[in-house]
Amino acid sequence: MNIGKRMDIPSLIIGVVGHVDHGKTTLVQALTGTWTARYSEELKRSMTIRLGYAQGSVLYCEGVEPPSSYIMHIDSCPNNVEPKLLKTVSFVDAPGHEILMATMLSGAALMDAAILVIAANEPCPQPQTIEHTKALEILGVEQLIVVQNKIDVVPPEKLHANYKQIKDFLATTKYTKAPVIPVSALHRVNVDVIAMAIAKLFKEPERVLGRPAIMQIARSFDVNLPGTPPEELVGGVVGGALMKGEIKVGDEVEIKPGVRVVAKGRITYEPLVTEITSIRYGEIEVDVAKPGGLVALGTKLDPSLTKGDALRGQVLGHSVPDAVQELRAEYRMLEKVVGAREMVQPPKLKARDSITLIIGTRFVNAVVDAVTSDEFEAKLVEPAVVFEKSRLAILMKIGGRLRLVGWGRVTS
């Protein structure tokens, strides 16, 4: 008996992170039945370029010994009984390539927990294994499961040696106690163990409901097909996660910073105001959006405003603070440039340095205006909505690549 897709509104966002070509997208497919690399360039290059999304549910089979008693929604119970739905989660498939680190960091801002995928057929740690793990630490992701993938392509002695390398690497991080699960995502080996770990180890954080709501936009779309008659066109769609509050169909919301406007040689940003026309969690359409999963909101916006992720990094809500182009933050530089194969110490932060900041789902270039040993002020090239005490990641161009070099917390 295949139970089909039994899902509820997701209560947790799980990031799937790790080095390029270690099997993240294949693992998400094994867990959800969804292949998240949907774009032509991704399919051509066999790598994730944008953030990928999928939903899956963990179910429990009564009368079956664990871990086989835990299944994903695409599986069936071994004893053919009707399974019990435990939880539904959203997965964020983050790109592993070094040149896409900013995209991964913007996705990490949405994550409640993470699965770190490490291939058994390569030495551990690889550069982006280190970089993604450090990013999770910096952005405050506390819950982690490690998947040792591709166990089907290495002999047992190499598998054990790789497992020890993984444990040694985790000992250098705050995730020392994270479980390591050997898996073949391609052949769906030990998917039941991952399902059990998600059910038992990943806890939903406390959520703030009601109004006002705040949502980080991670994607935006024009869902109209070419050639759609004008009378059948629908408004633009934005996707992301509610950080707090609830949004209902029919609500009027604002989006900031908004649209870039050039007039008389002067650049300004005009906030957008629109009405919510639909709310979807994957295949489920609902009337109310709440924190806990990745959600797509249909709007009355001109779809040209949302096309091609044009609103990624913006903030939607009932009462969104005004965007700013200056901020102050306390900061710490890392001991080593993350992701570089050789040992490179980050340069000391100084006035007039060009840096890139990841603030929520927005990455924005900035220039350091003033700096002390533990605090800096910066002018942003483009405005961003900033919340006090929010974490931010600091990147600098080193060796021709943007590298993670530090982290901070907004003070004003």
N, C-alpha and C positions, 0 to 999 in steps of 0.2 A: 504494500500500500504506500504509494507516494502521496504525501499529505498536501503537496502544493505549497503556495506561499501563504503561510499563516503569520500575519504580522499585526502589530498594534502600533500606536504612536511611539517613536523611539524615545528612550529615557536617558541615553548616554551617547556621547560622540567619542569614537575610538579612532585614533590616528594609526595608520600603518606606515612605518618609516623604515629607513635603512639604505644601504649602499645601492647604487644603480645595478640592475640586473640580478638582484638577489632573490627575486620572485615575489615582490609585494603585490603586484596586480594579479598574479596567478593565485596567490593566497586569498585575496579578496574574492576572486571568482569561486574558489573552493568553499568559502564560507557563505556566500550569498547567491551564487549563480549568475552574478553580474560581472561583465568585463568592463572595467572603468576607463580603459584607454579607447575613447570613442572618436577622437579627432584624426583626420587624415594624416597629419604630420606625425602624430604619435604612432599610428599603425604602420606608417612607412619606416619610421626609425626604431620601432619596437621599444619605445621607452615612454614613460609618463612625463608629459610636459606641463600640463595643467593639473590642478587638484582634481582627483577623481572621487566620485561619491557612489555609495551603494548602501542598501539597508539589508539587515538580516535579523532573524529571530533565533533565540536559543530556546529549545523545548526540552521537556523531561519525559522519559518513558517510564511509567510505573512498572515495577516488577523486574527490572533489568539491572544487572550489576554495573556500577560505574567503571570506566568512563562511558561505556556504550549506552548508558541511560540518558546521556546528554547528546542531543542532535541539533543540527541547524535546520532551518525551515525547508531546505531542499531535500532533506533526508526523510526516512521513515523509521518507525520503531522496529527493532528486531523481532519483537513478539507480536507485531501487527496490532497493537493497542492504539487508542487515540492519545496522542501526546498532550502534555500540559504546557501551555505557553508561559515561559519564565520571564523573558524580557526581550524587547526589540531595541536594536542599536543602529546608529549610523556609523559607517566607516568612511574615513577620509584617507584616500590613497595619495601619499605625498611623493613628489618626484625625488629620485635619489641622485641625479647627476649634479656635480658640483656647481655648474653654472646656473642651476635653478634653486639655489639655497634660499633665496628670498621668498620664492613661492612656497617652499616647505615651511619656512618660519611663519608666513601669514596663515597657513593652515594650522600650525601648532597652536595659534591663538584660540582656536575653537575647541581644542581637544580636552576631554575629561580624563582620558586614559590613552595608552598607546600600546601597540604591538611592534616590537623591534625585530625585523627580519634579518637574519644573518645566514649567508649561504655556507654550507658545510664544505664546499669544494674550493674555498679560498681561505688564506690565512686571516685570522681575526686579531685586531680590528682593521678594517679597511677605512680609508679617509672619511667617507660620508657616514660610516657607522659611528665614528667618533663625533662627527659634526652634528648629526641628528640627535645623538644621545645628549650632548652638551646643550643643544637647543631645547630639548625637553626639560632639562634641569633648569635652564635660565628662565623659561616661560612658566615654570611652576607645575608641570605635569608630574603628579606624584605616583600614579599607578602604571605599572609596566609589566608586560609579559614578553618574554624573548622566545622567538621561534627560530630554531636551528633548521633551516630549510635545505632541500635537495639532498636528503639523506640517502636517496636511491641511487646517487651517482658516485658515491665514494665507498671504499672498503671500510670494514669496521674499525681497523686500527687508526685510520685517518679520521674517522668520525669521532672517536674518543679523544684524539689529540686536539681536534677542532673544538670539541666541547670544553676541554680544559682551557683553551685559549679564550673562549667566550666567558667562562667563569672568572678567569684572571682579569679580563677587561672589565667586567662588571664590578669587580672588587675595587677598581679605581674610580667608581662613580657612586652616586647615592642609591643606585639600584642593586646593591649587593645581594639582596634577598629575592630579587625577581626570579621567578621560575623559568627554566629553559626547557622548551618542549621540542623534541626532535620530530620533524615533519617532512613529508613529501607533499607539497601543495599540488604538484602536477597530478599525482595519483591519489590525492585526498587521504593520505595516511595520517592518522592521529588528529583528524579534524574534530573528532569527538572529544579529545583531550583539551583542545583549544576551547571548544564550546563549554566544557565543564569549568575551565579556568575563568572564562568570561563571566559565567554565572556565579561562581563562588568568590572570585577575587576582586572584580571591578564593582565598585559601589557608586551610586549616583550621589553627586554633591547636593547640598541643600539648595533649593531653588527659591527665588523671589518672584511671586506671582502678582497678578493685578496690574494696575496702571501706575506710572507710565512704563512703557516697554522700550528696551534698547536692543537693537539687532546689528551685529557685524555682518556686512555684506562681503561674501567671498566670491560670488559669481553673479553675472547678470546676462540675460539672454533676450534675443528676439526669437520667439517660437513660431512666427509666421513663415510658412513655406513660400518660396519664390512663386510669384504669379497669383497669390491670394487676392481675390477681389477686395477693393477698399472697404466695402460694407461688412466683410467677414474678418477684417483684421482685429487682433486682440492686442491689449497693451503689453508693455514690457514686463519681464519677470526678473525678480532678484532672488538670489539664494544665499543662505548663510545660517547663522545660529542666533537665537535670542539669548542674550546674556542675563536679562531679567525681564519680568513682566509678561503680559499677554497681549496679543494682537488678534482682533476679530475681523471677519469679513465685513466690509462697510466702514471700517475705521479710516479716518483721515490721518495720514502720517507725513512726516517730513524726512528728507534725506539731505545730509550735509557731509562734506562741503557743498555738494551740488554741481552745477554745470559751470564750466569755465567760459567766461565771456570776455571778449577783447573789444574794447570800444575806445576810440581816440588814443590808441597806443597804450591803454591801461588795462591790465588784466584783473578781473574780479571773479568771484564765484557766487552764483546765485543758488540758494537752497531750493530743492524741489519739494513740492507738496502734491500728494496724490491720494487716491482712495484704493484700499485693498479690495480686490474683486474675487480672489480665490486663495486658498491655502492648501498646500499639498506636502505630505511627507512621503516621498517616493510615489507609490501607486495609490496612497490613501488620501482622499480629499476630506478636509474637516472645516469647521467653522471658526476654530480658535487655535492660534499658534502659541505654544508655551516653550520655555527653555527645556533642553534635553536632547534635541536631535536636529539634524539638518533639515531645513524647511525651505520651500519655494513659495514665494508670494507673488500672485498675479496682481498687476496694478493697472491704472489707467494712463500710465506714462506712455508717451510716444515711443514705440519700440526702437526707434533709432537711438534713443538715449541709453538703452540697456544693451545694445548689440555688442558682441565681442568683449564681454566683461568690462564694459566702459565704466560701470559703477563699482567695480571691485575696490575694496578698501574704504568705502564710505559707510556711514552709520545711519540707520533708519530707526525711527521711533516716534513716540507721541510728543516728546519734548526734548529734542536733541540739543546738547550744548553747542554754542557757536564754534566753528572751526578756528584754529589759531595758526599763526605762522612763527611763533616763538614758544619755546618751552625751556623749563629748567628741570634737570633730573640728577639724582645721585647715581653714581655709576661705579663699576668695577671692570678693569681690563683683565682679560684672561692671561694666564701664564704663557700660553702657546697659541699661535694662530690655529684655529680649528680647521681641519680638512687638508692642511698642507702635509705632504709626505715627509718633508724635512722639518727639523725643529726651528721654528721661526717665532721670535718673541714679538708681540704686537708693539708698534711704536707708541710712545707716550702721547696721549691725547693733548693737543695744543690748539690755541686760537688759530682760526682760519683753516683748520683741517676740513676737508670734505669727507662726510660720512653718509652712510645710509642707515636710516632707522626703520625698524619694523614696529609699528604701533597698531596693535590689534591686527586686522587683516590688511592694513595699508603699509606699503613701503614707500618711503619718501626720502629724497635727498635733502641734506642739510649742511650748513656750514657752522662750525663751532665758533661762537662769539666770545665766550669767556670760559675759563676752566680752572679748577683747583684740583687738589689731589683726590677729592671724592665727589665733586659736583661739576656739572657743565651747563652752560646756556647755549642754545643753538637757534639759528634762524632756519626755518623750513623753506625749501624752494617752492613747495606747494602746501596749501593749508591741510590740516588734519584735525579731526575731532579727538581730543585728548582728555582722558579721565585721570584725576589725581590718584596717585599710588599705583597706576597701571604699570605693568612691566613692559620694557622695551628691549629689543636686541640691537646691538651696534655692529655694523659691518663696515669694512674699509677695503679699498681696492689694493690687493697685494699680489704681486706676480701676475698682474693682468686679470685677476679674478676677485670678485667680491667675497671676502672671507669674514666669518664670524670672529670678532675680536673682543667683544665685551657685552655687558648687559647693564641695565639701569632700571630705575623706578622713578616715574614722574613725580615731582614735588610741587610744581605749579606751571 
